[in-house]
Amino acid sequence: MTLFFSSPIGLGHITRDIAIVKEIAKSFNYHDFSFITGSKAFDFICNENDSSEESKVNAHNLYFPPEFSIDEGRLNNSFLWLLKYVSYFRKSKRKAKKWISTSGIKRDTYPLIITDEDFASLSVGKDLNIPRILITDILRTHFTRNGILSGIEKYLNNSMCNLIKSSDCVIIPECGDNRDNLFYVGPIVREIKASRDELRKRLSFNKFTILVTTGGTSAGDYLTKKTLESFTRIRKRHDCDLVVSFTSNISLNDKRDKSYRNIGFVNNIHEYVYAADLVISLAGKSTIDESLVYGTPGIFIPIKNHFEQEDRARELGFSYEDINKLDTIMEGKLSGFRLENEKRMPNGVAEAAKLIAGYLNK
């Protein structure tokens, strides 16, 4: 049994981890994984098990992370969230240590811990001298800019860097040059077996279709509302459909509005991304990576003051202020252009699986 700790902060971690586990099962015939995660990520993998019994994995609901305070697409009180994260890390480390000890983990029986940005389990693994593989796209944070809390963040960054350096293998789902224990494999997304035409037929995508997806939390509610407002205006000039995936607690001005189709929260959102002509989302890594690998044009609006999302969006030419220019940006994307095969990013899931499999066979 290999323990796979997956950060429950967002759904990007668990979706790429599922992609890796499925690739290892397919290419290396290894199935013995046990996921330790929590919150929405735990619900996601349970739903994934229901829809794909042949690749069912064990999952455990261990972590309960703090939520971001987001108002109108802006991250508020980042310093407060940082303090909450410190408390969450300490609690998670105690939980991870107890979990590993009560699971009967031994160096000769469980030769490996895999962790996707769950630094608590990574720290415990280091203390117990268990080989560790880390999956991360963050090598340093910068939520705060000055004051005493920037000193706290600097201390946390130094601790994180030490954990990264001490890991046996660090898989980074970005493009770059390998060095030391860092291996850059490119974006990691779930494989899709069906063709795009088959998916469009199955999903009833009959026109130019815009997909709005902002994950399993309320963080993207503001973007969803602003997109709906823009769509009501541009649909008067363009023949297109809007499909939205949002949580049930969002409040719309007119619930009788049938100008769009709500699919709710679905586990196969990656298939919708592939089938769509345009995807609108927050600047979360998982949706951006799916867009780049599947060749679907996208509009990615970051959460204001969220350094990860702002950095990713900037690389693609977007900023938070673009939320007030959605009409213009959406109309500019209505040409129907999709990225050609040679311009798509290759999926790094096979390379990630190969790296991990090398340690499973040791």
C-alpha positions in Angstrom: 0.0 0.0 0.0 1.3 3.4 -1.0 0.0 6.4 0.9 -0.9 9.4 -1.3 -1.6 12.6 0.6 -3.4 15.1 -1.6 -4.0 18.7 -0.5 -7.7 19.4 0.0 -7.3 23.2 -0.8 -9.1 23.4 -4.1 -9.7 20.5 -6.5 -6.7 20.9 -8.7 -4.6 18.6 -6.6 -6.9 15.7 -6.4 -7.8 15.8 -10.2 -4.2 15.6 -11.3 -3.5 12.9 -8.6 -6.3 10.8 -10.0 -4.8 11.2 -13.5 -1.4 10.0 -12.2 -2.9 7.0 -10.3 -4.9 5.9 -13.4 -1.8 6.2 -15.6 0.3 4.1 -13.2 -2.5 1.5 -13.1 -2.6 1.4 -16.9 1.1 1.5 -17.7 2.7 -0.2 -14.7 -0.2 -2.4 -13.3 0.1 -1.0 -9.8 -3.2 -0.3 -8.1 -2.4 -0.3 -4.4 -2.9 3.4 -3.4 -4.6 4.9 -0.4 -5.6 8.6 -0.7 -5.6 10.8 2.4 -7.3 14.2 1.8 -10.4 16.0 3.0 -13.2 18.4 2.4 -14.4 18.8 -1.3 -11.5 16.7 -2.5 -12.7 13.7 -0.5 -16.2 14.1 -1.9 -14.7 14.4 -5.4 -12.7 11.1 -5.2 -15.7 9.3 -3.7 -17.9 10.4 -6.7 -15.0 9.4 -9.0 -15.1 5.9 -7.4 -18.8 5.6 -8.0 -18.4 6.5 -11.7 -15.3 4.4 -12.3 -15.4 1.2 -10.3 -12.5 -0.4 -12.2 -10.1 2.1 -10.9 -11.5 2.5 -7.4 -9.1 3.7 -4.7 -9.3 3.9 -1.0 -9.9 7.4 0.3 -9.9 8.9 3.8 -11.4 12.2 4.9 -8.7 13.5 7.3 -8.2 17.3 6.6 -10.4 20.3 7.0 -8.6 23.4 5.6 -9.5 27.0 6.3 -11.5 28.8 3.6 -10.4 32.0 1.8 -12.4 35.1 2.5 -13.4 36.3 -0.9 -15.7 39.2 -1.7 -16.4 40.3 -5.3 -13.5 38.3 -6.6 -11.0 39.7 -4.1 -9.0 37.9 -1.5 -9.5 39.7 1.8 -7.4 39.5 4.9 -4.6 37.3 3.3 -2.6 37.8 6.5 -5.5 36.2 8.5 -5.6 33.3 6.1 -1.9 32.8 6.5 -2.3 32.6 10.3 -5.1 30.1 9.9 -3.0 28.1 7.5 -0.2 27.9 10.2 -2.7 26.5 12.6 -4.1 24.1 10.0 -0.6 22.9 9.2 0.2 22.1 12.8 -3.1 20.2 13.2 -2.6 18.4 10.0 0.9 17.3 10.9 -0.4 15.8 14.1 -3.2 14.0 12.2 -0.8 12.7 9.5 1.7 11.4 12.2 -1.1 9.6 14.0 -2.5 8.3 10.7 0.9 6.9 9.6 1.6 5.3 13.0 -1.9 3.7 13.4 -1.7 2.5 9.8 1.2 0.2 10.8 3.5 2.0 8.4 7.1 0.6 8.4 10.1 1.4 6.3 10.2 -2.1 4.8 6.5 -2.4 4.3 5.6 1.1 3.1 8.7 2.3 1.2 7.2 5.5 -0.1 4.9 8.5 0.7 3.6 10.6 -2.1 2.2 14.0 -1.3 0.7 16.7 -3.5 1.4 19.9 -1.7 0.4 18.4 1.6 3.5 19.7 3.5 2.3 18.3 6.8 2.7 14.7 5.6 5.9 15.6 3.9 7.3 16.9 7.2 6.2 13.8 9.0 7.7 11.6 6.3 11.0 13.4 6.8 10.9 13.0 10.5 10.3 9.2 10.1 13.0 8.9 7.3 10.5 7.5 4.8 11.3 8.2 1.1 9.1 11.0 -0.2 7.8 12.2 -3.6 6.4 15.7 -3.7 4.1 17.0 -6.4 4.0 20.8 -6.4 3.8 23.8 -8.7 4.7 26.2 -5.9 8.3 26.6 -4.7 7.7 29.8 -2.7 4.7 31.9 -1.6 4.2 35.6 -1.4 0.8 36.4 0.1 2.2 39.2 2.3 4.5 42.1 1.2 5.6 43.8 4.4 5.3 44.0 8.1 5.7 41.3 10.8 3.6 38.8 8.8 6.0 38.9 5.9 8.6 37.7 8.4 6.3 34.8 9.3 5.8 34.0 5.7 9.6 34.1 5.1 10.1 31.6 7.9 7.4 29.4 6.4 9.0 29.7 2.9 12.4 28.7 4.4 10.8 25.6 6.0 9.0 24.7 2.8 12.3 25.0 0.8 14.0 22.7 3.3 11.2 20.1 2.9 11.5 20.4 -0.9 15.2 20.0 -0.9 15.0 16.9 1.4 12.5 15.1 -0.8 13.7 12.2 -2.9 11.9 13.4 -5.9 9.9 16.6 -6.7 7.6 16.5 -9.6 6.7 19.9 -11.0 3.7 20.1 -13.4 5.3 23.1 -15.3 7.8 23.4 -18.2 11.4 23.9 -17.2 14.8 22.3 -17.0 15.4 19.5 -14.5 18.0 20.1 -11.8 18.9 18.4 -8.5 15.8 16.6 -7.3 13.4 18.8 -9.3 11.7 17.2 -12.4 9.6 19.4 -14.7 7.1 17.2 -16.5 4.6 19.8 -17.9 0.9 20.1 -17.1 -0.8 17.0 -15.6 -4.4 16.5 -16.6 -6.8 13.6 -17.0 -6.8 11.6 -20.2 -9.9 11.7 -22.4 -10.8 8.6 -24.4 -13.6 9.9 -26.5 -13.2 12.2 -29.4 -14.3 15.9 -29.2 -17.1 15.3 -31.7 -18.4 12.3 -29.6 -18.3 14.4 -26.5 -20.1 17.4 -28.1 -22.9 15.1 -29.3 -23.2 13.4 -25.8 -23.1 16.8 -24.0 -25.5 18.4 -26.5 -23.1 21.1 -27.6 -24.8 22.1 -30.8 -23.6 25.7 -31.3 -20.5 27.7 -30.4 -20.5 26.8 -26.7 -19.0 28.8 -23.8 -18.3 27.0 -20.6 -18.1 28.7 -17.2 -16.5 26.6 -14.5 -15.0 27.9 -11.3 -14.5 24.8 -9.1 -16.4 23.3 -6.2 -16.4 26.4 -3.9 -18.0 29.8 -3.8 -14.8 31.5 -4.8 -15.9 32.0 -8.4 -19.5 33.1 -7.8 -18.6 36.7 -8.6 -17.0 35.7 -12.0 -20.0 33.5 -12.8 -22.5 36.4 -12.2 -20.4 38.8 -14.2 -20.2 36.3 -17.1 -23.9 35.8 -17.1 -24.4 39.5 -17.3 -22.1 39.8 -20.3 -23.7 36.8 -22.0 -27.2 38.3 -21.8 -25.8 41.2 -23.9 -23.6 39.4 -26.4 -26.2 36.7 -27.2 -28.3 39.3 -28.8 -25.5 39.7 -31.5 -24.1 36.2 -31.6 -25.7 32.7 -31.9 -24.0 30.8 -29.1 -24.8 28.8 -26.0 -23.6 29.2 -22.4 -23.1 26.2 -20.1 -22.3 27.0 -16.4 -21.1 24.8 -13.6 -21.6 26.4 -10.2 -22.6 25.5 -6.7 -26.2 25.5 -5.7 -25.8 28.3 -3.1 -25.2 31.0 -5.7 -27.9 33.6 -5.9 -29.0 34.9 -9.3 -31.2 38.0 -9.9 -33.6 36.0 -12.1 -33.9 32.3 -11.5 -36.4 32.0 -14.4 -33.6 33.0 -16.9 -33.2 30.1 -19.3 -30.6 31.7 -21.5 -28.0 29.3 -20.1 -27.7 25.7 -19.0 -26.6 24.9 -15.5 -24.9 21.5 -15.1 -24.1 21.9 -11.5 -21.0 20.4 -10.1 -19.8 17.4 -12.2 -16.7 15.2 -11.8 -16.1 15.0 -15.6 -15.7 18.8 -16.0 -12.5 18.1 -18.0 -14.7 16.5 -20.7 -16.8 19.7 -20.8 -13.6 21.8 -21.1 -12.4 19.6 -24.1 -15.7 19.8 -25.8 -16.3 23.5 -25.4 -15.3 26.3 -27.8 -14.4 28.7 -25.0 -13.9 28.2 -21.3 -14.2 31.0 -18.7 -12.7 30.3 -15.3 -10.7 31.6 -12.4 -6.9 31.3 -12.9 -6.7 28.0 -11.1 -4.0 25.7 -12.4 -6.1 22.7 -13.2 -8.5 24.4 -15.6 -5.7 26.4 -17.3 -3.7 23.2 -17.8 -6.7 21.4 -19.2 -7.3 24.3 -21.6 -3.6 24.2 -22.8 -3.5 20.4 -23.2 -6.9 20.0 -24.8 -6.5 23.1 -27.1 -9.6 25.0 -25.8 -9.3 28.8 -25.8 -9.8 30.3 -22.4 -10.5 33.5 -20.4 -8.9 33.3 -17.0 -9.7 35.9 -14.4 -7.6 35.7 -11.2 -8.8 36.2 -7.7 -7.5 39.7 -6.7 -4.6 39.5 -4.3 -4.1 35.8 -4.8 -0.5 35.6 -5.9 -0.7 32.2 -7.6 -3.7 33.1 -9.7 -2.5 36.6 -10.5 0.9 35.2 -11.7 -0.7 32.5 -13.9 -3.2 34.9 -15.4 -0.5 37.4 -16.1 1.5 34.8 -18.1 -1.6 34.3 -20.3 -2.3 38.0 -20.7 -5.2 38.4 -18.2 -5.7 40.4 -15.0 -8.4 40.9 -12.4 -9.5 44.1 -14.1 -10.5 42.1 -17.2 -13.6 41.1 -15.3 -15.1 44.5 -16.3 -14.2 43.8 -20.0 -15.8 40.4 -20.5 -18.1 41.6 -23.3 -15.2 42.7 -25.4 -12.9 39.7 -24.6 -15.7 37.2 -25.1 -16.6 38.6 -28.5 -13.0 38.5 -29.5 -13.0 34.8 -28.8 -16.1 34.0 -30.8 -14.2 33.3 -34.0 -14.3 29.6 -33.2 -10.5 29.3 -33.3 -9.0 26.3 -31.4 -5.3 25.6 -30.8 -3.8 23.3 -33.4 -2.3 20.0 -32.3 1.2 21.2 -32.6 0.5 24.3 -30.4 -1.1 22.3 -27.6 0.9 21.5 -24.4 1.8 17.8 -24.1 0.2 16.0 -21.1 2.9 15.4 -18.4 0.9 12.6 -16.7 2.9 9.8 -18.4 6.2 11.2 -17.3 5.0 11.8 -13.7 3.7 8.2 -13.6 7.0 6.9 -14.8 9.0 8.8 -12.2 6.7 7.5 -9.4 6.7 4.0 -10.7 10.5 4.0 -10.5 10.3 4.3 -6.8 7.4 1.8 -6.4 9.6 -0.9 -7.9 12.6 -0.2 -5.5 
